[in-house]
């Protein structure tokens, strides 16, 4: 009798998708009521993380067409457009307005009026989307999949086996992003000799690749957050650094967006509100200095290689449920679930997972907004029941393949005797 347990790729995918679908959809009514911008923020975060889960686990899952990642991306994008306007208003009202001279505060009334008009238009688009057929089909498809998950054969693999091959390509795309090289010398060292005017020009000329790098950092952070339980505490420092880089580059991006909005909304804005534009420039310079410290760290090949080595060696979570396994018997999983067993092995791992309803009952972990202090709370998620794994276009399962292999091995052994 051997104690063994593991989390499959399929069960991990089900748990993540259930968790983030719940986080997003439970906010719908509050978003449509439009009384608290925090609800919009959390729904947007839920949709982005749901999209990340679909990207990470895509090789092992077959999601209905109406609920595929591009459909989720469309919703997240529209929510993000509305959220960006809330961030502009929040930043102006709370961070800059109280410190401006009275004449500049008066000049900002024009900007606030333009902001309110634009937000009303975008909110109508969000309302139309959330009450529309396309979004209804997305939810229906996703909830239907959670009740009867359609998984590919590799979904039966232990998560610790599959995860390095799924995650390392995502990290490689981050390391190869050209945004890392902005503001470096010919020898790829961080150039710390730039004055504020030169930094502002550099940011202005490279706003697109810097924004692209931030999005890629955010993507990888969300992806690693999904699987951090497989690595114990090994990813904690890396996740903290990724979050710091995301926040710092976000400050650069938000400052540029705000400056553009002010110039669009207020005639001769730089002459009417010079103090505000000066403050925005100071903010960008401070953020750039913070970014350079992180940039230098992650341009170091040893730092990059350390993360690769961490991702190569996941561990099974310590709190995984254990089950008794007979070395010479087949393992029985919950009803209608496929077994994953080694026919000739002395020790056989198995899966014992709670239902998807347990995921729905879990408390939600919210993402801090721009007005909140950064938090690093991690929610423990119960796993849904493993679904039947199948290979695409075939009814052959791991069970039948492995049993057949075992029979061939036994026949070969008898022949040799």
N, C-alpha and C positions, 0 to 999 in steps of 0.2 A: 504494500500500500504506500503510495507516494503523494505528498502534498504538492499540488501544482496549480497554478492559475495564470491567466494572462488576459489582457484586454485586446480584442481584435480590432483591426482597422475599421471594420464595419460598425462595431458597437461604438467606437469612438466617434465616428462620423454621425451616427444617429443621435448620440448625446449632444454633440455640438450643434447640429442643425435644430434639434428640438429646443435647446436652450435659447438660441439667438432668434429663432422664429417667435418664441414666446416674448422675448424682450422687445421685439419690434412691434408685434401686432397688438400687444396689450395697451400700447400707447395711442392707438388710432383715435379713439373717442376724444381723448384729451387734446390731441393735435388738431382735430377738427373743431373743437371748442375754442382753441386759440387763446387760452387765458394764461398759459404758463410756458414760456419759451424753453424751459428745461425739459418738458415732455417731448418737444420736437427734437431737441438735442439727443435724448436717449433713444428715440425711435430711429434717428439717423445712425447712431452708433450700432444699434441692433441690426439694422439692415447691412451696414458695412461689414460687421462681423459674420453675419450670415453669408454674405458674398464671399468672404475669406474662407469660411468653412467649405463652401461649394468648390472653391478653387483648389484647396489643399487636398480634399478627398475625391476629387473628380475621377481619378483612375479607378476607384473602387465602387462608384455609385452610378446608378442610372436614374437621373431625375427627370420627371415629366417635362415636356417642352415648355409649357407655360410657366414653369417654376425654375428654369435654368438660370445660371449665373448672370447672363446679360439682362434678363428680365428684372432680377433683383437689383442689378446695377442701375437700371433706369429709375427705379423708385428711390434708391439711395441718392442718386444725382439730383433729382428734383427736390428731395428733402434738404439736401446740402445747399442748394441754391437759396432756399428760404432761410436756412440757418445762417448762412453767410451774412445776410442782411441784418439778422438779429445781432450778430457779433459786431457789425459796424456800429449799430445803434448803442449797444452795450459799452463798447470801447469809448465812443465819443462821450456818452453820458457819464460814465463812472470814472474813466481814467483821465480824460483831457479837459472836458468842459469846466469843471470846478476851478481849474488853475488858469484859465484864460482870462485876459482883460475883458471888460464888459462889452467893448465894441466888437470884439471877435466872437463873444458869446451870441451877440445879436445877429452877426453875420451867419452863424451856424443855423439859424432858424430856416433859412432857405434850404440848407442841406437836409435838415430833419423833415421838411415838407416833401422834398423829392424822395427821400427814403421811405416815408410812409406810403406814398403813391406807388412806388415800385413794389413794396412789400405786399400791398393789397392785390396787385396784379399776380404776383407769384403765388400768393396764398390761394387765390382762386384756382390756379393751375394744380396746386397740391390737392385741394379739395376735390377737384374733378378727377384726379388720378386715384385717390383713395376710395372714392365712391364709384369708380368705373369698373367695367367688366374685366379688363386686363388684370387689374390688381386682385379682383375676386378670384379669378382663375389661378393666379399665382398662389394665393393662400390655399385654395382647394387642392391644387396639385401637390403642394408641399405637405399639407396635413394628410393627404391620402398616401403619400410616400412614407410618412412616418408610421402610419398604421400598418402598411404592408411594404416594407422597404425592398426595393429592387437593387440587388447588389451583384457586382461582378465577382469572379472567383477569388481575386486577390483580397477581397474584403474579409475572407476567413483567415488571412495571415495575422500573426501577432502584430500589434501596433509597433512593438519594439523592433520587429524585423523590417517592416515596410517604411517606417518613418524617415530614416536617414536618406533613402532614395527619393522620397517625396519632397523633403525640405531643403536638401543641399542645392538643388538647381535654383530654388527661389532665392537663397542667399547668394549664390553665384551671380545672379542677375543684379542684385544690389551692389556687390563689389565692383561689377563692371560698368556701373552707371557713370557717365561722363561728368555728372555734377560734382563728384569728389575732387576733380582736378581744378575747379574754379578757384582762382586766387592762389595758385601754387606757382613755384618757380620752375625753371627748366629741369631742375633735379628733383622735382616732385616734393619739395619742401614747402610748408605753409609760409606764405609771405606775410609777415607781421609788420611790415614797414609802411603799409598803406595808410594815408591820412583819411579823415572822414569823407572828404569830397571824392577821393579816389575809390573808397569803398562804396559810396552811393552810386557812382558811375558803374562800377563793376556789378553791383546787384541789379541795377536797371538793365544793363546789357545782357544779363544772364538770368533774368527772372524765370524764364520757362524751364531751363534745365535744373535750377534750384528747386522749383516747385515740383518738378518731376522726381527729383531725388527724395524730397520729403514724402511724396506719395509712396515711393518704393520702400522707404524706411518704415512708414506706417503699415504698409502691407506685410512686410516681414515681421514687424512687431506683433501684429494681430495673429499671424500664422504661428509664431513661436509661442504666443500666449495660449493658443489652443492646445498645445502639446507639452507645456512646461511640466505637467505632472509626471511625464515619462522620463524626466531628467533630474528629479529631485530639486536641489538648490543650485544646480550647475548653471542654469540659465538666468538666475535672478539678476546678477550684475549686468549681463548683456541686455536684458529687458529694460533695466533702469537707464542704461546708456542710450538705447534706441528711443525710449520715451523722451529723454532730454534732447536728443537730436531733432526729433519730430517737433517738440515744443519750440526749440530755438529757430529752426527754419520756418516754423509757422508764424513766429513773430515777424520775421522778414516779410513773408508773404502777406500777412494781414496789414502791415504798414504800407506796403506798395498798393494793395487794393484800396485801402482807405484814402491814400493820397489821390489815386485816380478818381475815386468817387467824388471827392471834394472838388477836384478840378472840373468834373463834368457838371456838378450841381451848382457851383457858385461862380459867377463871372469874376475873372481875375482873382481867383481864389488865393494865390500866393501873396498878392498884395493886400487882400482883405483880412487874411488870417495868418500872418507871417509867424507868429509865435507857435501856432499849432504845427505848421510845416517844419519849423525848427525842432520842435519836440519829436516829431516823427523821424527826422533825420538822426537825432540823438539815439532814439530807440533802435533804429536799424544798426547803427554803429556798435552799440552795446551788444546787441544780439549777434552781430558778426564776430565780435571778439570771443564771445562764448562758443560760437560755432567753430572757430578756428582751433580751439583746444580739442574739441571732439573730432574734428576733421583730421588733425594730426595723429590722433590716437588710432583712428581706423584706416589711415593710409599706411600704417605700419604693418608689413606682411606678417609679423609674428602675432599681432592682435587678430588679424583675419584668420590665420591658421588655427589659433586657439579655439575660435568659434566652430570651425569645421570639425576639429577633433571632438569637441563636446557633442556636436550633433551626430557624430558617428557612433556614439556609445550610449544610447538610451537605456533606462532601467525600468523594469516593471514596477508600477506604483506599489508602495508598501501596504496600502489599505485595500488592495484588490481582494475580492472574496476568494477564499480557498475552497477547493473541493477535493474529496477523496477519489483517487484514480486507481483502479486495479490494473496492474501492469499487463495482464493478458486478457483484458475484457474491453469491449467498446464502451465509450463514454456516452451516457445519455444526457442530453441537454434538455432545456424546457421544451414542451410540445411544439411541433412544427419547426424546430430549429435544427439546422444541419450540424453534424458532428465534425470536428477537425481532429483526426487522430493519426498517429503514426503506426502503421500496421506491424512493424517488426521491432518497435522500440520498447524498452523496458519501462520507461517513464513517459506518460502521455499527458500533455497539458489539455485542459478543457476550459470552457467558459461558463460561468453562471451569472447571468445578468438580470437585474430587476427590470420591470417594464418601463416603457416610455412615459407612462403616467407619473413615475417617480421623478422624472426630469421636470415635468410641468410643475410639480410641487416645490421645487427648489427655490430658495430666495434669490432674487435677482441682484446682480452686481452691476451698478451703474457706472458709466464713464464720467469722470469729472469734466465740467464745462470750463470755459475760459475764465469764468468768474470764481471758480472754486480752487481750493488747494489740491495739488496732485495727490491721489490716493493709490495705494497698491493693494487693493483687497482682492482676494481670490476666492471664488465660490467652489465648493466641492460638488461635483455633479454626479448623481447616480446614473448608471448606464441603462439604456433600454435593452430589451431582449434582442439577441442577435437574430438577424434575418437569414433566410435561405440564400446561400451564395450560389451563383451560377456564372458560367462563362458566357460571354456575349455570343448569341447565335447558336448556343448549344445547351442541352440539358445535362451534360456531364458535370458532376459535382466533384469536389475534393474527396468526398466520401467514397464514391464509386471508383475514382481513379486510384486512390490509395489502397482500397480493398483488392482491386485487380492486380496492383503491383505486388501486394502481399502474397496473393495466390501464385503469381508467376515465380516469386522468390522461393516459396515452399516447394513448388513443382521442380524447380531447378535443383534444390537441395536434395530431394528424393532421388532425382536422376543421377546425381553425382555419387550418392551412396551405392 
